[in-house]
Amino acid sequence: MTVAWNHELSEQLTWHWEHQLRARFAGLSDEEYFWEPVDGCWNVRRRGTSVTKMAGGAGEFVIDFEFPQPEPEPVTTIAWRLGHLIVGVFGARVASHFGGPAVDYYSHDYAGTAQRALDQLDAQYDAWIAGVRSLGEDGLARACGEAEPYPELTMAALVLHIHREVIHHGAEIALLRDLYRAR
């Protein structure tokens, strides 16, 4: 039996995205998007109101950030987690591996509304999954290269890592929505 690894890896995220995760984001309000469940949260904020020294962003809104991250890491909002998925998880990899536009935490135009953030997320997801599907078996077996912290690992390993990140952070967003609703 031959395993179609490209199909299996694509389906890992696509199935989760279409049947569980993306539906959990439907109806996200701006109030939920920016909601801070505890004091000291990192968020996406209007320029000039950040609570960190290294906040980044190219537009009216910036994302709270510090490097190295404080211990313990602060709680982050839905807006922050979506920004992380859009820029650090999908966007940087689409740029590095699939010819997408360059993006980083300092140059991204962060969304000031939940709907705009979801539109950005959908666009990055679509670009990522199209890129993964384009790899084929040979592409999955090649090293991911210098764009990644572990350049010797295969593209298959990177795909698995990115999918874990999306599932992980997506579940965090879903939980924050549950907590917001039950507050």
C-alpha positions, 0 to 999 in steps of 0.5 A: 500500500502506498501512502499519499503523504501530501494528501494526508498532511494537507487533510490533517489541517483541512479537515480540522479547519473545515469541521471544527476550528473555523466554525468556532471563529464565526460571529467573533465580535470586536469586543471579544477580539480585544477582550482581556480576561486578566490584568497584564494581557498582551493584545493588539492595541492602537499605536501608542497604547502598547504595554510592551517596549517592543510592540510591532506593526505597520499601521494604526494597530500594534501587537504587544511583544517582548524578546526574550519573553517574560517568565511566565509568559503573559496571557494573550487575547484572541486578537494577539493569538490571531495576529500570531497565527496570521504573521508568525505561523502562516505568513512567515512560512508562506513568504519563506516557502511559497512565494508569498509577500514578506511579513513579520511582526513589525511590518504587518498591518494588524487588524483593528476589527475581528472581521478584518483579522478573520479575513487576514487569517483566511487568506493566509490559511488558503495560501498555506494549504495551497503551498502545502498541496503544491509540494508533492512527495519530493517537496515534502522530503526536501530540507526546509532550509535556512528560513527555519530554525532547524534547516535540516528538517524536512518540509514534512516536519515543518508542515506537521509543526505548523499544523500543530501550532494552528490546532493548538492556538485555535483551541486556545481561541475557542476556549477564550470564546467560551470563557468570554461567553460564560463570564 
